[in-house]
Amino acid sequence: MTQKQLIELIQQHHSNMGETEIRLALNRAQDDFCAKTELIKETYTQDSVAGQRYYLLDEQILKILSVQINDVEIPRLIGRPIIDDDEFDAQAGLTAGSSSSNERYWYVDSGRLGVVEKISGVATRDDKQSDYQSISVVKEIRIFSISQATDFTTNLTLSSDLPNQYHDALVYKVIGDGYLKAGMKEFSPQASQIFDAKYDQLVKDGKKNARANYNSTGSAIITPTDF
């Protein structure tokens, strides 16, 4: 269904709700559905920068499933290296390591993806030694993730990224929440429970679908940044 069709269905129950209010409610419902079902899986790609450890993660990413460097999956590092700034030299600025390793790991820190290489005793700070340095070569980073669907905008002809069979879930969620809004003439906790139950059933079905299938909206780009 298009956004216009979703809005028209919701207004059959809540005629006083305007288009903008419903769009915001649809986006909240869609975010909730995606987070609960983990139905949308998306791939993000970006080339690494030699000597740069951190890359900003797209805000749509809910969970990283795996990371590949140059088409090779690398393991997640448990915790983080004790030395964080080996790639930055106070005088020279951003620098790549003098040695390289194909033993690479990834981790997440404050909304950023960290990519490191393991090289014995490569970095020393304040009498502490780390076996990890920032990735020292230019390679393609590919992130496989569970993501949010794209938000609805003022373009009423567009549809949700969710599979068609789950578009009703957004309608049920918005209608159910609307029946609980104080001051609405349609205020009805009983009606809200009916639509919440319909929504919960589609969430359950969505979880099953997510486990059995790979629903992808395509690929996107992560943004490199200096720290």
Buried (B, 14 or more C-beta within 10 A) or exposed (E): BBBBBBBBBBBEBBEEBEEEBBBEBBBBBBBBBBBBBBBBBBBBEBEBBBBBBBBBBBEBBBEBEEBBBBEEEBEEBEEBBEBBEBBBEEEEEBBBBEEBBEEBBBBBEEEBBBBBBBBEEBBEEEEEEBBBBBBBBEBEBBBBBBBBBBBBEEEBEEBBBBEEEBBBBBBBBBBBBBBBBEEEEBEBEEBBEBBBEBBBEBBEBBBEBBEEEEBEBEEBEBEBEEB
